[in-house]
Amino acid sequence: MGYEATSIRAGHAKTVAAAPRGRLSQWLGGLLSNGQEVEEEAGVQPRFDRLEQRRARLYQEIGEFMFAHDLDLTPLNFGLAYDYVTGNDRAIEQAVRAIIMEKGKLTNSQAETILAEASQDEITPEAMNEMLDSVEANLGQLSDLVKMSQHEANHYGDQLQAQVRDLAIPGKAGPVMSQLIALTQSMIDKSRAVEAQMRESQKQTRLLKKNLDHARKVAEQDHLTGLPNRRAFEAILREAAARAQASGKALSVAFCDIDHFKQINDVHGHDVGDRILKFVGKLLADISNDTCHVARHGGEEFVMLFEGQSTKAACEIVDAARIDLSQRTLVNKTTGERLDRVTFSAGIANVAAYEDSREALRAADAAMYDAKADGRNRVYIATV
């Protein structure tokens, strides 16, 4: 399966036929040749699968980092290395960089400390489950209080009815009245106690719900740009794909990546890089609405989902944002230095053309990387 890439630039459309995806042997060949293109036996030199090539380079960089620091091959250390190499987690990247600058090398114990400190600000699944359990327990307590209150009310009614019958018996009116007063006072006291318990339980439930809502927001929001993160976007993508399949409406997904972002960080520093990320995130968010969802996928990558929009229509929207960004003059607020032109490349895919929505996202990613390979600052449409 190949794809066709269409670029809209300066009013002109460009179509490029891409080679089929390489098999595992081609991927391994790319690793052994450091990502150089390979020739087929027929002598035709196809485009090497650039997505696999990029992944191969990323794996190589992560492996070199872990080997250089003699880190144990654990999932946590791999995740830390990934966050450092890609800049996906700014706090982890800064912490690792500070240790390397001071000590020259990162140790396993230092990696554990960094990960432990980073996890303090994260909402873990365990914490989410604990809050859900607390909400469930409080709701259970409220239900028990309501049942107890109903039982007390029924009991009071039965006793009241029995005492009222005794009022008709001569000579018992005085004692019965005293018993009625005592019974009523007891019921009032019990009702007040139940009301106090219910108010406290409701207060705790509201607090837990507020914390749970905050936890969900934190778990699904990118801390730097304020946009939904990868986790939130994938949930939106699944739901939108199901709606599109049921309704037959179009659904397009875009994968955007800021060009030469590493160079921006290296030349101007990570603070400027962070401001660029926020600026681009806001620029893309400005075109979002109920049918256009924008999220930060990680690092310098953004994703967009267009409900009810064909790939051509989505491409025009994304390309308009690309042109807008490329024509802006950005300045480093700290130094007053004018920055080089900031651009992004993007790929668009038709979600309905793939069995799984994640395959469509990968196709958009591959088209985006092909756009980068062809000169950057352009938008390509991937077709099956």
C-alpha positions in Angstrom: 0.0 0.0 0.0 1.4 3.4 -1.0 0.1 6.8 -0.7 -0.2 10.0 -2.8 1.0 13.3 -1.3 -0.6 16.5 -2.3 0.9 19.9 -1.4 -0.8 23.2 -1.6 1.7 26.0 -1.8 1.5 29.4 -3.3 -1.7 28.3 -5.1 -0.1 25.3 -6.7 -0.8 21.6 -6.0 1.9 19.0 -6.1 1.3 15.3 -6.3 4.0 12.8 -5.4 3.6 9.0 -5.7 5.2 7.3 -2.7 6.8 3.9 -2.6 5.1 1.1 -0.7 6.1 0.7 2.9 9.4 -1.3 3.4 9.3 -4.7 5.0 11.2 -5.6 8.1 14.3 -6.4 6.1 14.3 -2.9 4.6 13.9 -1.4 8.1 16.9 -3.4 9.4 18.8 -2.4 6.3 18.1 1.2 7.2 19.4 0.7 10.7 22.6 -0.9 9.4 23.1 1.8 6.8 22.4 4.7 9.3 19.2 5.5 7.5 20.6 5.7 3.9 18.3 4.8 1.1 18.7 1.2 -0.3 18.4 0.0 -3.8 16.1 -2.8 -4.9 17.4 -5.8 -6.9 15.8 -4.3 -10.0 18.1 -1.3 -9.6 15.3 1.1 -8.9 16.0 3.3 -5.9 12.7 3.9 -4.0 12.1 6.3 -1.2 13.1 4.7 2.0 10.2 4.7 4.4 11.0 7.9 6.2 8.8 7.2 9.2 10.7 4.0 9.9 13.9 5.9 9.3 13.0 8.6 11.8 12.0 5.9 14.4 15.3 4.1 13.8 17.2 7.3 14.5 15.2 8.0 17.6 15.8 4.4 18.9 19.5 4.9 18.2 19.7 8.2 20.1 17.8 6.7 23.1 20.1 3.7 23.1 23.2 5.8 22.9 22.0 8.0 25.8 21.3 4.9 28.0 24.6 3.3 27.1 26.6 6.5 27.7 25.1 6.8 31.2 25.2 3.0 31.9 21.4 3.1 32.8 19.6 -0.2 33.4 17.3 -1.3 30.6 14.0 -0.6 32.4 10.8 0.9 31.1 11.2 3.8 33.4 14.7 4.6 32.3 13.7 4.2 28.6 10.8 6.7 29.2 13.2 9.1 30.9 15.7 8.8 28.0 12.8 9.3 25.5 11.6 12.5 27.3 15.1 13.8 27.4 16.1 13.1 23.8 12.8 14.4 22.4 12.1 17.2 24.9 8.7 15.7 25.5 8.8 16.5 29.2 10.5 19.9 29.9 10.9 19.3 33.6 12.7 15.9 33.1 14.8 17.4 30.3 16.0 20.3 32.6 16.7 18.0 35.5 18.7 15.6 33.4 20.6 18.4 31.7 21.5 20.0 35.1 22.9 16.7 36.5 24.9 16.1 33.3 26.4 19.6 33.4 27.3 19.2 37.1 28.3 15.6 37.3 29.0 14.7 33.7 27.0 11.5 33.9 23.6 10.4 35.0 23.3 7.4 37.4 20.4 5.0 38.0 19.7 6.4 41.4 19.6 10.0 40.1 17.2 8.8 37.3 15.0 7.3 39.9 15.0 10.6 41.9 14.1 12.6 38.8 11.2 10.3 37.9 10.0 10.2 41.5 9.9 14.1 41.7 8.2 14.3 38.3 5.5 11.8 39.3 4.6 14.0 42.3 2.9 16.4 40.1 1.2 13.8 38.0 -2.2 12.2 38.6 -1.6 8.5 38.5 -4.2 5.9 37.7 -3.9 4.7 41.3 -4.8 8.2 42.6 -7.7 8.4 40.2 -9.0 5.1 41.4 -8.7 6.1 45.1 -10.7 9.3 44.4 -13.3 7.2 42.6 -13.5 4.8 45.5 -13.9 7.7 47.9 -16.7 9.1 45.8 -18.4 5.7 45.7 -18.0 5.3 49.4 -19.5 8.7 50.1 -22.4 8.0 47.8 -22.9 4.7 49.7 -22.9 6.6 53.0 -25.5 9.0 51.7 -27.7 6.1 50.6 -27.3 4.5 54.1 -28.2 7.8 55.7 -31.3 8.2 53.6 -32.4 4.6 54.4 -31.8 5.2 58.1 -33.8 8.4 58.0 -36.7 6.7 56.3 -36.6 3.9 58.9 -36.6 6.4 61.8 -39.5 8.3 60.2 -41.5 5.1 59.8 -40.7 4.1 63.4 -41.7 7.5 64.7 -45.0 7.3 62.7 -45.8 3.9 64.2 -45.1 5.1 67.7 -47.0 8.4 67.2 -50.0 6.5 66.0 -49.9 4.2 69.0 -49.7 7.1 71.4 -52.5 8.9 69.7 -54.8 5.9 70.2 -54.0 6.0 73.9 -55.2 9.7 74.1 -58.8 8.5 73.9 -58.4 6.4 77.1 -59.6 8.3 80.2 -56.8 9.3 82.6 -54.0 8.7 80.1 -54.0 12.0 78.4 -51.3 13.6 80.6 -48.8 10.7 80.5 -49.4 10.3 76.8 -48.7 13.9 76.1 -45.4 13.7 78.0 -44.5 10.6 76.0 -45.5 12.4 72.7 -43.3 15.3 73.6 -40.3 13.1 74.5 -40.8 11.0 71.3 -41.0 14.2 69.1 -37.9 15.6 70.7 -36.0 12.4 70.1 -37.1 12.4 66.5 -36.0 16.0 66.1 -32.6 15.2 67.6 -32.1 12.2 65.3 -33.2 14.2 62.3 -30.7 16.9 63.0 -27.9 14.4 63.5 -28.8 12.7 60.2 -29.0 16.1 58.4 -25.5 17.1 59.8 -24.1 13.8 58.6 -25.6 14.2 55.2 -24.3 17.8 54.9 -20.8 16.6 55.7 -21.0 13.7 53.3 -22.3 16.0 50.6 -19.5 18.4 51.3 -16.9 15.7 51.0 -18.5 14.4 47.8 -18.4 17.8 46.2 -14.8 18.2 47.2 -13.9 14.8 45.8 -15.8 15.5 42.6 -13.9 18.8 42.2 -10.6 17.0 42.8 -11.6 14.3 40.3 -12.5 16.8 37.7 -9.2 18.5 38.2 -7.4 15.2 38.0 -9.1 14.4 34.7 -8.2 17.8 33.4 -4.6 17.5 34.4 -4.4 13.9 33.0 -5.7 15.1 29.6 -4.1 18.5 29.3 -0.7 19.5 28.0 0.9 21.6 30.8 2.8 23.9 28.5 0.3 24.9 25.8 -2.9 24.2 27.7 -4.2 22.1 24.7 -5.5 18.6 25.1 -2.6 16.0 25.2 -2.1 12.9 23.2 -4.2 10.8 25.6 -7.2 13.1 25.3 -6.8 13.4 21.6 -6.8 9.6 21.0 -10.1 9.4 23.0 -11.6 12.2 20.9 -10.3 10.5 17.7 -11.9 7.1 18.7 -15.3 8.8 19.5 -15.2 10.9 16.3 -14.3 7.8 14.2 -17.3 5.9 15.6 -19.6 8.9 14.9 -18.3 9.3 11.3 -18.7 5.6 10.6 -22.3 5.7 11.9 -23.3 8.9 10.0 -21.2 8.4 6.9 -19.7 11.9 7.3 -16.2 12.8 6.4 -13.4 12.8 9.0 -9.9 14.0 8.4 -6.9 14.0 10.7 -3.8 16.2 10.4 -0.3 15.7 11.9 1.8 18.9 12.2 5.5 19.2 13.2 7.4 22.5 13.6 10.4 22.6 11.2 13.9 22.7 12.6 12.7 22.9 16.2 15.9 21.3 17.6 17.8 24.1 15.9 15.6 26.7 17.6 16.3 25.2 21.0 20.0 24.9 20.3 20.4 28.5 19.0 18.0 30.4 21.2 17.5 28.2 24.2 14.6 26.1 25.5 12.7 29.0 27.0 12.3 30.4 23.5 11.5 27.0 22.2 8.7 26.7 24.8 7.3 30.1 23.7 7.3 29.0 20.1 5.4 25.8 21.1 2.8 27.9 22.9 2.6 30.4 20.0 2.1 27.7 17.4 -0.4 25.9 19.7 -2.4 29.0 20.1 -2.3 29.7 16.3 -3.7 26.2 15.6 -6.2 26.4 18.5 -7.6 29.7 17.1 -9.0 27.7 14.1 -10.6 25.0 16.3 -14.3 24.8 17.0 -16.9 22.1 17.8 -15.8 20.1 14.7 -12.1 20.9 14.7 -10.1 19.5 17.6 -6.4 20.5 18.2 -4.0 18.8 20.6 -0.3 18.6 21.3 0.9 15.1 20.5 4.3 15.5 22.1 7.5 17.4 21.6 7.0 19.8 18.7 4.2 17.8 17.2 0.5 18.8 17.0 -2.5 16.9 15.8 -5.8 18.2 14.4 -9.1 16.4 13.8 -11.7 17.7 11.3 -15.2 16.3 11.7 -17.4 16.6 8.5 -14.4 17.9 6.5 -12.8 16.2 3.5 -9.0 15.9 3.3 -9.0 18.7 0.7 -11.0 21.0 3.0 -8.8 20.2 6.0 -5.7 20.7 3.9 -6.8 24.2 3.0 -7.4 25.1 6.6 -4.1 23.7 7.8 -2.3 25.3 4.9 -3.8 28.7 5.7 -2.4 28.3 9.2 1.0 27.3 7.7 1.1 30.4 5.6 0.0 32.6 8.5 2.9 31.3 10.6 5.5 31.5 7.9 4.7 35.1 7.2 5.0 36.3 10.8 8.1 38.0 12.2 8.9 36.6 15.7 11.3 38.2 18.1 13.0 36.9 21.2 11.5 39.0 24.0 14.5 38.5 26.2 17.2 39.7 23.8 15.2 41.6 21.2 16.8 39.3 18.6 14.7 38.6 15.5 14.2 34.8 15.0 14.5 33.0 11.8 11.2 32.2 10.1 9.3 29.6 12.0 7.3 27.1 9.8 5.7 23.7 10.1 5.1 20.8 7.9 1.9 18.7 8.0 0.2 15.6 6.7 -3.5 14.9 6.2 -5.3 11.6 6.1 -8.8 10.4 5.6 -9.8 8.4 8.7 -12.5 6.5 6.9 -10.0 5.1 4.4 -8.3 3.0 7.2 -9.7 0.1 9.3 -8.3 1.7 12.5 -8.2 5.4 13.3 -4.6 5.0 14.6 -3.6 3.8 11.1 -5.0 7.0 9.7 -2.9 9.0 12.2 0.2 7.1 11.2 -0.6 7.8 7.6 -0.9 11.5 8.3 2.4 11.3 10.2 4.1 9.6 7.3 2.8 12.2 4.8 4.0 14.9 7.1 7.5 13.4 7.2 7.5 13.1 3.5 6.6 16.9 3.3 9.6 17.6 5.5 11.9 15.5 3.2 10.7 17.4 0.2 11.7 20.8 1.6 9.5 21.4 4.7 6.9 24.2 5.1 4.2 22.4 3.1 1.1 20.2 3.6 0.7 16.8 2.0 -2.4 14.6 1.7 -1.9 10.9 2.2 -4.2 8.6 0.1 -4.5 4.8 0.2 
